[in-house]
Amino acid sequence: MMKTVVVRVETTRRHPMYGKTLRHVLKFKAHNAADQAKQGDRVLLESTRPLSKDKRWRVVQVLEKAR
């Protein structure tokens, strides 16, 4: 996985009946050709053709660098 990053997308919502805040996490493998994204960065992804068994996204740009 030399040019691959795993992007974690976290969403929160409230349970309709009980009102508890629930956290839902999705992970996507994305192609990082220029090695521009590092751990902790916020990135913009774009859908692309299948690049491998489970890689169907690519990093378009880094929106915010990690601190």
PQR file with spaces between the fields and no chain letter, atoms N, CA, C, O and H, PARSE charges and radii, in Angstrom:
ATOM       1  N    MET     1       0.834   -1.188    0.000 -0.4000 1.5000
ATOM       2  CA   MET     1       0.000    0.000    0.000 -0.0000 2.0000
ATOM       3  C    MET     1       0.879    1.253    0.000  0.5500 1.7000
ATOM       4  O    MET     1       0.763    2.105    0.881 -0.5500 1.4000
ATOM       5  N    MET     2       1.742    1.351   -0.980 -0.4000 1.5000
ATOM       6  CA   MET     2       2.676    2.475   -1.055 -0.0000 2.0000
ATOM       7  C    MET     2       1.964    3.794   -1.374  0.5500 1.7000
ATOM       8  O    MET     2       2.270    4.818   -0.763 -0.5500 1.4000
ATOM       9  H    MET     2       1.836    0.659   -1.696  0.4000 1.0000
ATOM      10  N    LYS     3       1.044    3.783   -2.297 -0.4000 1.5000
ATOM      11  CA   LYS     3       0.366    5.014   -2.707 -0.0000 2.0000
ATOM      12  C    LYS     3      -1.101    5.001   -2.298  0.5500 1.7000
ATOM      13  O    LYS     3      -1.956    5.523   -3.014 -0.5500 1.4000
ATOM      14  H    LYS     3       0.795    2.951   -2.793  0.4000 1.0000
ATOM      15  N    THR     4      -1.387    4.408   -1.159 -0.4000 1.5000
ATOM      16  CA   THR     4      -2.759    4.282   -0.682 -0.0000 2.0000
ATOM      17  C    THR     4      -2.894    4.906    0.696  0.5500 1.7000
ATOM      18  O    THR     4      -2.015    4.764    1.546 -0.5500 1.4000
ATOM      19  H    THR     4      -0.692    3.984   -0.577  0.4000 1.0000
ATOM      20  N    VAL     5      -4.006    5.599    0.905 -0.4000 1.5000
ATOM      21  CA   VAL     5      -4.347    6.107    2.233 -0.0000 2.0000
ATOM      22  C    VAL     5      -5.725    5.576    2.595  0.5500 1.7000
ATOM      23  O    VAL     5      -6.572    5.375    1.725 -0.5500 1.4000
ATOM      24  H    VAL     5      -4.720    5.715    0.215  0.4000 1.0000
ATOM      25  N    VAL     6      -5.941    5.352    3.877 -0.4000 1.5000
ATOM      26  CA   VAL     6      -7.251    4.940    4.359 -0.0000 2.0000
ATOM      27  C    VAL     6      -7.903    6.178    4.959  0.5500 1.7000
ATOM      28  O    VAL     6      -7.414    6.740    5.939 -0.5500 1.4000
ATOM      29  H    VAL     6      -5.253    5.515    4.584  0.4000 1.0000
ATOM      30  N    VAL     7      -9.012    6.593    4.358 -0.4000 1.5000
ATOM      31  CA   VAL     7      -9.715    7.800    4.778 -0.0000 2.0000
ATOM      32  C    VAL     7     -10.893    7.392    5.649  0.5500 1.7000
ATOM      33  O    VAL     7     -11.704    6.547    5.270 -0.5500 1.4000
ATOM      34  H    VAL     7      -9.410    6.136    3.563  0.4000 1.0000
ATOM      35  N    ARG     8     -10.969    8.004    6.816 -0.4000 1.5000
ATOM      36  CA   ARG     8     -12.034    7.698    7.775 -0.0000 2.0000
ATOM      37  C    ARG     8     -13.060    8.823    7.732  0.5500 1.7000
ATOM      38  O    ARG     8     -12.723    9.991    7.926 -0.5500 1.4000
ATOM      39  H    ARG     8     -10.310    8.690    7.124  0.4000 1.0000
ATOM      40  N    VAL     9     -14.327    8.458    7.473 -0.4000 1.5000
ATOM      41  CA   VAL     9     -15.420    9.423    7.428 -0.0000 2.0000
ATOM      42  C    VAL     9     -16.320    9.141    8.622  0.5500 1.7000
ATOM      43  O    VAL     9     -16.909    8.066    8.733 -0.5500 1.4000
ATOM      44  H    VAL     9     -14.600    7.509    7.316  0.4000 1.0000
ATOM      45  N    GLU    10     -16.415   10.116    9.507 -0.4000 1.5000
ATOM      46  CA   GLU    10     -17.183    9.941   10.741 -0.0000 2.0000
ATOM      47  C    GLU    10     -18.397   10.865   10.716  0.5500 1.7000
ATOM      48  O    GLU    10     -18.269   12.071   10.503 -0.5500 1.4000
ATOM      49  H    GLU    10     -15.937   10.989    9.417  0.4000 1.0000
ATOM      50  N    THR    11     -19.578   10.284   10.937 -0.4000 1.5000
ATOM      51  CA   THR    11     -20.805   11.069   11.010 -0.0000 2.0000
ATOM      52  C    THR    11     -21.492   10.786   12.336  0.5500 1.7000
ATOM      53  O    THR    11     -21.357    9.699   12.899 -0.5500 1.4000
ATOM      54  H    THR    11     -19.682    9.305   11.110  0.4000 1.0000
ATOM      55  N    THR    12     -22.223   11.765   12.824 -0.4000 1.5000
ATOM      56  CA   THR    12     -22.993   11.578   14.051 -0.0000 2.0000
ATOM      57  C    THR    12     -24.455   11.891   13.766  0.5500 1.7000
ATOM      58  O    THR    12     -24.779   12.746   12.942 -0.5500 1.4000
ATOM      59  H    THR    12     -22.332   12.647   12.367  0.4000 1.0000
ATOM      60  N    ARG    13     -25.315   11.186   14.458 -0.4000 1.5000
ATOM      61  CA   ARG    13     -26.748   11.449   14.347 -0.0000 2.0000
ATOM      62  C    ARG    13     -27.403   11.043   15.651  0.5500 1.7000
ATOM      63  O    ARG    13     -26.815   10.320   16.456 -0.5500 1.4000
ATOM      64  H    ARG    13     -25.052   10.491   15.127  0.4000 1.0000
ATOM      65  N    ARG    14     -28.603   11.504   15.850 -0.4000 1.5000
ATOM      66  CA   ARG    14     -29.327   11.184   17.068 -0.0000 2.0000
ATOM      67  C    ARG    14     -30.309   10.050   16.786  0.5500 1.7000
ATOM      68  O    ARG    14     -30.931   10.008   15.724 -0.5500 1.4000
ATOM      69  H    ARG    14     -29.080   12.091   15.196  0.4000 1.0000
ATOM      70  N    HIS    15     -30.443    9.141   17.734 -0.4000 1.5000
ATOM      71  CA   HIS    15     -31.395    8.049   17.607 -0.0000 2.0000
ATOM      72  C    HIS    15     -32.799    8.645   17.633  0.5500 1.7000
ATOM      73  O    HIS    15     -33.096    9.482   18.485 -0.5500 1.4000
ATOM      74  H    HIS    15     -29.938    9.175   18.596  0.4000 1.0000
ATOM      75  N    PRO    16     -33.680    8.223   16.699 -0.5600 1.5000
ATOM      76  CA   PRO    16     -34.993    8.864   16.604  0.2800 2.0000
ATOM      77  C    PRO    16     -35.876    8.668   17.841  0.5500 1.7000
ATOM      78  O    PRO    16     -36.659    9.553   18.185 -0.5500 1.4000
ATOM      79  N    MET    17     -35.759    7.531   18.501 -0.4000 1.5000
ATOM      80  CA   MET    17     -36.641    7.274   19.641 -0.0000 2.0000
ATOM      81  C    MET    17     -35.992    7.641   20.970  0.5500 1.7000
ATOM      82  O    MET    17     -36.633    8.250   21.827 -0.5500 1.4000
ATOM      83  H    MET    17     -35.123    6.811   18.221  0.4000 1.0000
ATOM      84  N    TYR    18     -34.718    7.273   21.148 -0.4000 1.5000
ATOM      85  CA   TYR    18     -34.074    7.435   22.448 -0.0000 2.0000
ATOM      86  C    TYR    18     -33.262    8.721   22.569  0.5500 1.7000
ATOM      87  O    TYR    18     -32.919    9.128   23.680 -0.5500 1.4000
ATOM      88  H    TYR    18     -34.197    6.778   20.452  0.4000 1.0000
ATOM      89  N    GLY    19     -32.953    9.361   21.457 -0.4000 1.5000
ATOM      90  CA   GLY    19     -32.250   10.633   21.506 -0.0000 2.0000
ATOM      91  C    GLY    19     -30.757   10.534   21.752  0.5500 1.7000
ATOM      92  O    GLY    19     -30.089   11.562   21.871 -0.5500 1.4000
ATOM      93  H    GLY    19     -33.232    9.031   20.556  0.4000 1.0000
ATOM      94  N    LYS    20     -30.213    9.326   21.831 -0.4000 1.5000
ATOM      95  CA   LYS    20     -28.783    9.159   22.069 -0.0000 2.0000
ATOM      96  C    LYS    20     -28.003    9.517   20.804  0.5500 1.7000
ATOM      97  O    LYS    20     -28.428    9.197   19.694 -0.5500 1.4000
ATOM      98  H    LYS    20     -30.756    8.491   21.735  0.4000 1.0000
ATOM      99  N    THR    21     -26.870   10.177   20.979 -0.4000 1.5000
ATOM     100  CA   THR    21     -26.014   10.515   19.850 -0.0000 2.0000
ATOM     101  C    THR    21     -25.207    9.288   19.451  0.5500 1.7000
ATOM     102  O    THR    21     -24.488    8.711   20.267 -0.5500 1.4000
ATOM     103  H    THR    21     -26.525   10.437   21.881  0.4000 1.0000
ATOM     104  N    LEU    22     -25.333    8.899   18.189 -0.4000 1.5000
ATOM     105  CA   LEU    22     -24.641    7.725   17.666 -0.0000 2.0000
ATOM     106  C    LEU    22     -23.562    8.175   16.690  0.5500 1.7000
ATOM     107  O    LEU    22     -23.755    9.124   15.931 -0.5500 1.4000
ATOM     108  H    LEU    22     -25.917    9.368   17.526  0.4000 1.0000
ATOM     109  N    ARG    23     -22.430    7.488   16.715 -0.4000 1.5000
ATOM     110  CA   ARG    23     -21.320    7.786   15.820 -0.0000 2.0000
ATOM     111  C    ARG    23     -21.193    6.646   14.816  0.5500 1.7000
ATOM     112  O    ARG    23     -21.162    5.475   15.196 -0.5500 1.4000
ATOM     113  H    ARG    23     -22.273    6.716   17.332  0.4000 1.0000
ATOM     114  N    HIS    24     -21.120    6.991   13.547 -0.4000 1.5000
ATOM     115  CA   HIS    24     -20.997    6.002   12.473 -0.0000 2.0000
ATOM     116  C    HIS    24     -19.704    6.293   11.713  0.5500 1.7000
ATOM     117  O    HIS    24     -19.472    7.426   11.292 -0.5500 1.4000
ATOM     118  H    HIS    24     -21.145    7.942   13.238  0.4000 1.0000
ATOM     119  N    VAL    25     -18.862    5.271   11.536 -0.4000 1.5000
ATOM     120  CA   VAL    25     -17.560    5.450   10.894 -0.0000 2.0000
ATOM     121  C    VAL    25     -17.488    4.582    9.638  0.5500 1.7000
ATOM     122  O    VAL    25     -17.790    3.389    9.678 -0.5500 1.4000
ATOM     123  H    VAL    25     -19.051    4.351   11.878  0.4000 1.0000
ATOM     124  N    LEU    26     -17.087    5.194    8.529 -0.4000 1.5000
ATOM     125  CA   LEU    26     -16.832    4.480    7.277 -0.0000 2.0000
ATOM     126  C    LEU    26     -15.363    4.670    6.920  0.5500 1.7000
ATOM     127  O    LEU    26     -14.795    5.732    7.172 -0.5500 1.4000
ATOM     128  H    LEU    26     -16.842    6.163    8.496  0.4000 1.0000
ATOM     129  N    LYS    27     -14.746    3.649    6.337 -0.4000 1.5000
ATOM     130  CA   LYS    27     -13.351    3.741    5.906 -0.0000 2.0000
ATOM     131  C    LYS    27     -13.282    3.470    4.409  0.5500 1.7000
ATOM     132  O    LYS    27     -13.865    2.508    3.910 -0.5500 1.4000
ATOM     133  H    LYS    27     -15.208    2.786    6.132  0.4000 1.0000
ATOM     134  N    PHE    28     -12.561    4.331    3.703 -0.4000 1.5000
ATOM     135  CA   PHE    28     -12.369    4.196    2.268 -0.0000 2.0000
ATOM     136  C    PHE    28     -10.876    4.155    1.977  0.5500 1.7000
ATOM     137  O    PHE    28     -10.106    4.918    2.561 -0.5500 1.4000
ATOM     138  H    PHE    28     -12.087    5.113    4.108  0.4000 1.0000
ATOM     139  N    LYS    29     -10.466    3.270    1.078 -0.4000 1.5000
ATOM     140  CA   LYS    29      -9.085    3.267    0.603 -0.0000 2.0000
ATOM     141  C    LYS    29      -9.026    4.158   -0.633  0.5500 1.7000
ATOM     142  O    LYS    29      -9.816    4.001   -1.564 -0.5500 1.4000
ATOM     143  H    LYS    29     -11.091    2.650    0.603  0.4000 1.0000
ATOM     144  N    ALA    30      -8.081    5.094   -0.627 -0.4000 1.5000
ATOM     145  CA   ALA    30      -7.982    6.066   -1.713 -0.0000 2.0000
ATOM     146  C    ALA    30      -6.560    6.096   -2.257  0.5500 1.7000
ATOM     147  O    ALA    30      -5.595    5.866   -1.529 -0.5500 1.4000
ATOM     148  H    ALA    30      -7.440    5.221    0.130  0.4000 1.0000
ATOM     149  N    HIS    31      -6.451    6.386   -3.551 -0.4000 1.5000
ATOM     150  CA   HIS    31      -5.158    6.472   -4.229 -0.0000 2.0000
ATOM     151  C    HIS    31      -4.525    7.826   -3.933  0.5500 1.7000
ATOM     152  O    HIS    31      -5.152    8.868   -4.129 -0.5500 1.4000
ATOM     153  H    HIS    31      -7.236    6.573   -4.142  0.4000 1.0000
ATOM     154  N    ASN    32      -3.290    7.806   -3.465 -0.4000 1.5000
ATOM     155  CA   ASN    32      -2.554    9.008   -3.067 -0.0000 2.0000
ATOM     156  C    ASN    32      -1.290    9.078   -3.925  0.5500 1.7000
ATOM     157  O    ASN    32      -0.190    8.834   -3.431 -0.5500 1.4000
ATOM     158  H    ASN    32      -2.781    6.960   -3.306  0.4000 1.0000
ATOM     159  N    ALA    33      -1.444    9.410   -5.204 -0.4000 1.5000
ATOM     160  CA   ALA    33      -0.350    9.295   -6.169 -0.0000 2.0000
ATOM     161  C    ALA    33       0.837   10.195   -5.838  0.5500 1.7000
ATOM     162  O    ALA    33       1.981    9.746   -5.901 -0.5500 1.4000
ATOM     163  H    ALA    33      -2.338    9.609   -5.606  0.4000 1.0000
ATOM     164  N    ALA    34       0.591   11.434   -5.491 -0.4000 1.5000
ATOM     165  CA   ALA    34       1.681   12.389   -5.250 -0.0000 2.0000
ATOM     166  C    ALA    34       2.165   12.345   -3.809  0.5500 1.7000
ATOM     167  O    ALA    34       3.002   13.158   -3.417 -0.5500 1.4000
ATOM     168  H    ALA    34      -0.338   11.799   -5.440  0.4000 1.0000
ATOM     169  N    ASP    35       1.664   11.431   -3.032 -0.4000 1.5000
ATOM     170  CA   ASP    35       2.009   11.301   -1.614 -0.0000 2.0000
ATOM     171  C    ASP    35       1.789   12.629   -0.883  0.5500 1.7000
ATOM     172  O    ASP    35       2.598   13.046   -0.054 -0.5500 1.4000
ATOM     173  H    ASP    35       0.984   10.771   -3.351  0.4000 1.0000
ATOM     174  N    GLN    36       0.657   13.283   -1.220 -0.4000 1.5000
ATOM     175  CA   GLN    36       0.362   14.602   -0.667 -0.0000 2.0000
ATOM     176  C    GLN    36      -0.365   14.534    0.661  0.5500 1.7000
ATOM     177  O    GLN    36      -0.253   15.468    1.456 -0.5500 1.4000
ATOM     178  H    GLN    36       0.000   12.944   -1.894  0.4000 1.0000
ATOM     179  N    ALA    37      -1.105   13.472    0.935 -0.4000 1.5000
ATOM     180  CA   ALA    37      -1.883   13.368    2.170 -0.0000 2.0000
ATOM     181  C    ALA    37      -1.094   12.611    3.226  0.5500 1.7000
ATOM     182  O    ALA    37      -0.523   11.554    2.959 -0.5500 1.4000
ATOM     183  H    ALA    37      -1.196   12.713    0.290  0.4000 1.0000
ATOM     184  N    LYS    38      -1.072   13.162    4.413 -0.4000 1.5000
ATOM     185  CA   LYS    38      -0.409   12.533    5.553 -0.0000 2.0000
ATOM     186  C    LYS    38      -1.455   12.203    6.608  0.5500 1.7000
ATOM     187  O    LYS    38      -2.619   12.579    6.469 -0.5500 1.4000
ATOM     188  H    LYS    38      -1.537   14.020    4.630  0.4000 1.0000
ATOM     189  N    GLN    39      -1.050   11.509    7.652 -0.4000 1.5000
ATOM     190  CA   GLN    39      -1.969   11.115    8.712 -0.0000 2.0000
ATOM     191  C    GLN    39      -2.526   12.353    9.414  0.5500 1.7000
ATOM     192  O    GLN    39      -1.777   13.245    9.811 -0.5500 1.4000
ATOM     193  H    GLN    39      -0.105   11.203    7.765  0.4000 1.0000
ATOM     194  N    GLY    40      -3.849   12.391    9.560 -0.4000 1.5000
ATOM     195  CA   GLY    40      -4.508   13.490   10.252 -0.0000 2.0000
ATOM     196  C    GLY    40      -4.995   14.605    9.348  0.5500 1.7000
ATOM     197  O    GLY    40      -5.697   15.500    9.817 -0.5500 1.4000
ATOM     198  H    GLY    40      -4.458   11.666    9.238  0.4000 1.0000
ATOM     199  N    ASP    41      -4.647   14.583    8.059 -0.4000 1.5000
ATOM     200  CA   ASP    41      -5.082   15.622    7.123 -0.0000 2.0000
ATOM     201  C    ASP    41      -6.546   15.426    6.751  0.5500 1.7000
ATOM     202  O    ASP    41      -7.061   14.308    6.760 -0.5500 1.4000
ATOM     203  H    ASP    41      -4.077   13.855    7.678  0.4000 1.0000
ATOM     204  N    ARG    42      -7.206   16.536    6.424 -0.4000 1.5000
ATOM     205  CA   ARG    42      -8.547   16.476    5.844 -0.0000 2.0000
ATOM     206  C    ARG    42      -8.373   16.560    4.333  0.5500 1.7000
ATOM     207  O    ARG    42      -7.692   17.451    3.826 -0.5500 1.4000
ATOM     208  H    ARG    42      -6.788   17.444    6.417  0.4000 1.0000
ATOM     209  N    VAL    43      -8.999   15.616    3.611 -0.4000 1.5000
ATOM     210  CA   VAL    43      -8.793   15.540    2.164 -0.0000 2.0000
ATOM     211  C    VAL    43     -10.116   15.544    1.419  0.5500 1.7000
ATOM     212  O    VAL    43     -11.169   15.257    1.989 -0.5500 1.4000
ATOM     213  H    VAL    43      -9.553   14.892    4.023  0.4000 1.0000
ATOM     214  N    LEU    44     -10.046   15.873    0.143 -0.4000 1.5000
ATOM     215  CA   LEU    44     -11.182   15.815   -0.759 -0.0000 2.0000
ATOM     216  C    LEU    44     -10.984   14.599   -1.655  0.5500 1.7000
ATOM     217  O    LEU    44      -9.940   14.459   -2.292 -0.5500 1.4000
ATOM     218  H    LEU    44      -9.191   16.107   -0.320  0.4000 1.0000
ATOM     219  N    LEU    45     -11.992   13.711   -1.708 -0.4000 1.5000
ATOM     220  CA   LEU    45     -11.908   12.491   -2.510 -0.0000 2.0000
ATOM     221  C    LEU    45     -12.750   12.623   -3.765  0.5500 1.7000
ATOM     222  O    LEU    45     -13.720   13.380   -3.809 -0.5500 1.4000
ATOM     223  H    LEU    45     -12.840   13.825   -1.190  0.4000 1.0000
ATOM     224  N    GLU    46     -12.356   11.867   -4.789 -0.4000 1.5000
ATOM     225  CA   GLU    46     -13.097   11.812   -6.033 -0.0000 2.0000
ATOM     226  C    GLU    46     -13.260   10.349   -6.426  0.5500 1.7000
ATOM     227  O    GLU    46     -12.318    9.563   -6.327 -0.5500 1.4000
ATOM     228  H    GLU    46     -11.568   11.252   -4.753  0.4000 1.0000
ATOM     229  N    SER    47     -14.443    9.993   -6.865 -0.4000 1.5000
ATOM     230  CA   SER    47     -14.701    8.635   -7.315 -0.0000 2.0000
ATOM     231  C    SER    47     -13.956    8.388   -8.627  0.5500 1.7000
ATOM     232  O    SER    47     -13.865    9.278   -9.473 -0.5500 1.4000
ATOM     233  H    SER    47     -15.209   10.631   -6.946  0.4000 1.0000
ATOM     234  N    THR    48     -13.428    7.180   -8.787 -0.4000 1.5000
ATOM     235  CA   THR    48     -12.668    6.845   -9.985 -0.0000 2.0000
ATOM     236  C    THR    48     -12.933    5.388  -10.363  0.5500 1.7000
ATOM     237  O    THR    48     -13.672    4.686   -9.673 -0.5500 1.4000
ATOM     238  H    THR    48     -13.503    6.458   -8.099  0.4000 1.0000
ATOM     239  N    ARG    49     -12.335    4.947  -11.445 -0.4000 1.5000
ATOM     240  CA   ARG    49     -12.482    3.553  -11.854 -0.0000 2.0000
ATOM     241  C    ARG    49     -11.827    2.658  -10.801  0.5500 1.7000
ATOM     242  O    ARG    49     -10.990    3.137  -10.036 -0.5500 1.4000
ATOM     243  H    ARG    49     -11.735    5.517  -12.005  0.4000 1.0000
ATOM     244  N    PRO    50     -12.181    1.386  -10.743 -0.5600 1.5000
ATOM     245  CA   PRO    50     -11.533    0.494   -9.775  0.2800 2.0000
ATOM     246  C    PRO    50     -10.028    0.391  -10.041  0.5500 1.7000
ATOM     247  O    PRO    50      -9.600    0.017  -11.133 -0.5500 1.4000
ATOM     248  N    LEU    51      -9.244    0.729   -9.028 -0.4000 1.5000
ATOM     249  CA   LEU    51      -7.790    0.673   -9.144 -0.0000 2.0000
ATOM     250  C    LEU    51      -7.231   -0.616   -8.564  0.5500 1.7000
ATOM     251  O    LEU    51      -6.135   -1.040   -8.931 -0.5500 1.4000
ATOM     252  H    LEU    51      -9.591    1.033   -8.141  0.4000 1.0000
ATOM     253  N    SER    52      -7.972   -1.236   -7.669 -0.4000 1.5000
ATOM     254  CA   SER    52      -7.585   -2.521   -7.086 -0.0000 2.0000
ATOM     255  C    SER    52      -8.855   -3.171   -6.547  0.5500 1.7000
ATOM     256  O    SER    52      -9.963   -2.728   -6.849 -0.5500 1.4000
ATOM     257  H    SER    52      -8.862   -0.892   -7.371  0.4000 1.0000
ATOM     258  N    LYS    53      -8.691   -4.202   -5.762 -0.4000 1.5000
ATOM     259  CA   LYS    53      -9.838   -4.950   -5.248 -0.0000 2.0000
ATOM     260  C    LYS    53     -10.813   -4.054   -4.484  0.5500 1.7000
ATOM     261  O    LYS    53     -12.025   -4.168   -4.668 -0.5500 1.4000
ATOM     262  H    LYS    53      -7.791   -4.561   -5.516  0.4000 1.0000
ATOM     263  N    ASP    54     -10.304   -3.168   -3.633 -0.4000 1.5000
ATOM     264  CA   ASP    54     -11.203   -2.319   -2.852 -0.0000 2.0000
ATOM     265  C    ASP    54     -10.786   -0.847   -2.860  0.5500 1.7000
ATOM     266  O    ASP    54     -11.085   -0.121   -1.913 -0.5500 1.4000
ATOM     267  H    ASP    54      -9.319   -3.075   -3.484  0.4000 1.0000
ATOM     268  N    LYS    55     -10.113   -0.404   -3.898 -0.4000 1.5000
ATOM     269  CA   LYS    55      -9.716    1.003   -4.007 -0.0000 2.0000
ATOM     270  C    LYS    55     -10.430    1.626   -5.199  0.5500 1.7000
ATOM     271  O    LYS    55     -10.133    1.307   -6.350 -0.5500 1.4000
ATOM     272  H    LYS    55      -9.870   -0.994   -4.668  0.4000 1.0000
ATOM     273  N    ARG    56     -11.391    2.533   -4.908 -0.4000 1.5000
ATOM     274  CA   ARG    56     -12.193    3.172   -5.946 -0.0000 2.0000
ATOM     275  C    ARG    56     -12.266    4.686   -5.781  0.5500 1.7000
ATOM     276  O    ARG    56     -13.144    5.325   -6.360 -0.5500 1.4000
ATOM     277  H    ARG    56     -11.633    2.792   -3.973  0.4000 1.0000
ATOM     278  N    TRP    57     -11.376    5.255   -5.017 -0.4000 1.5000
ATOM     279  CA   TRP    57     -11.350    6.694   -4.759 -0.0000 2.0000
ATOM     280  C    TRP    57      -9.938    7.206   -4.967  0.5500 1.7000
ATOM     281  O    TRP    57      -8.982    6.432   -4.909 -0.5500 1.4000
ATOM     282  H    TRP    57     -10.663    4.735   -4.547  0.4000 1.0000
ATOM     283  N    ARG    58      -9.796    8.508   -5.209 -0.4000 1.5000
ATOM     284  CA   ARG    58      -8.474    9.110   -5.268 -0.0000 2.0000
ATOM     285  C    ARG    58      -8.508   10.453   -4.551  0.5500 1.7000
ATOM     286  O    ARG    58      -9.538   11.126   -4.507 -0.5500 1.4000
ATOM     287  H    ARG    58     -10.573    9.136   -5.256  0.4000 1.0000
ATOM     288  N    VAL    59      -7.375   10.826   -3.996 -0.4000 1.5000
ATOM     289  CA   VAL    59      -7.250   12.089   -3.277 -0.0000 2.0000
ATOM     290  C    VAL    59      -7.090   13.203   -4.299  0.5500 1.7000
ATOM     291  O    VAL    59      -6.160   13.183   -5.106 -0.5500 1.4000
ATOM     292  H    VAL    59      -6.539   10.279   -4.031  0.4000 1.0000
ATOM     293  N    VAL    60      -7.997   14.179   -4.267 -0.4000 1.5000
ATOM     294  CA   VAL    60      -7.938   15.308   -5.193 -0.0000 2.0000
ATOM     295  C    VAL    60      -7.064   16.410   -4.611  0.5500 1.7000
ATOM     296  O    VAL    60      -6.181   16.934   -5.290 -0.5500 1.4000
ATOM     297  H    VAL    60      -8.753   14.196   -3.612  0.4000 1.0000
ATOM     298  N    GLN    61      -7.314   16.763   -3.345 -0.4000 1.5000
ATOM     299  CA   GLN    61      -6.508   17.799   -2.704 -0.0000 2.0000
ATOM     300  C    GLN    61      -6.587   17.655   -1.198  0.5500 1.7000
ATOM     301  O    GLN    61      -7.501   17.028   -0.662 -0.5500 1.4000
ATOM     302  H    GLN    61      -8.032   16.338   -2.794  0.4000 1.0000
ATOM     303  N    VAL    62      -5.620   18.244   -0.529 -0.4000 1.5000
ATOM     304  CA   VAL    62      -5.607   18.280    0.929 -0.0000 2.0000
ATOM     305  C    VAL    62      -6.271   19.585    1.341  0.5500 1.7000
ATOM     306  O    VAL    62      -5.796   20.667    0.997 -0.5500 1.4000
ATOM     307  H    VAL    62      -4.877   18.753   -0.964  0.4000 1.0000
ATOM     308  N    LEU    63      -7.381   19.479    2.086 -0.4000 1.5000
ATOM     309  CA   LEU    63      -8.120   20.666    2.497 -0.0000 2.0000
ATOM     310  C    LEU    63      -7.505   21.330    3.720  0.5500 1.7000
ATOM     311  O    LEU    63      -7.471   22.557    3.821 -0.5500 1.4000
ATOM     312  H    LEU    63      -7.767   18.600    2.366  0.4000 1.0000
ATOM     313  N    GLU    64      -7.017   20.508    4.651 -0.4000 1.5000
ATOM     314  CA   GLU    64      -6.461   21.040    5.894 -0.0000 2.0000
ATOM     315  C    GLU    64      -5.357   20.115    6.369  0.5500 1.7000
ATOM     316  O    GLU    64      -5.554   18.905    6.476 -0.5500 1.4000
ATOM     317  H    GLU    64      -7.045   19.512    4.569  0.4000 1.0000
ATOM     318  N    LYS    65      -4.201   20.682    6.653 -0.4000 1.5000
ATOM     319  CA   LYS    65      -3.073   19.892    7.151 -0.0000 2.0000
ATOM     320  C    LYS    65      -3.274   19.558    8.620  0.5500 1.7000
ATOM     321  O    LYS    65      -3.939   20.299    9.344 -0.5500 1.4000
ATOM     322  H    LYS    65      -4.041   21.666    6.567  0.4000 1.0000
ATOM     323  N    ALA    66      -2.701   18.446    9.061 -0.4000 1.5000
ATOM     324  CA   ALA    66      -2.759   18.059   10.471 -0.0000 2.0000
ATOM     325  C    ALA    66      -1.874   18.995   11.289  0.5500 1.7000
ATOM     326  O    ALA    66      -0.884   19.531   10.790 -0.5500 1.4000
ATOM     327  H    ALA    66      -2.160   17.845    8.473  0.4000 1.0000
ATOM     328  N    ARG    67      -2.240   19.174   12.524 -0.4000 1.5000
ATOM     329  CA   ARG    67      -1.455   20.059   13.406 -0.0000 2.0000
ATOM     330  C    ARG    67      -0.227   19.382   13.902  0.5500 1.7000
ATOM     331  O    ARG    67       0.546   19.977   14.653 -0.5500 1.4000
ATOM     332  H    ARG    67      -3.043   18.738   12.929  0.4000 1.0000
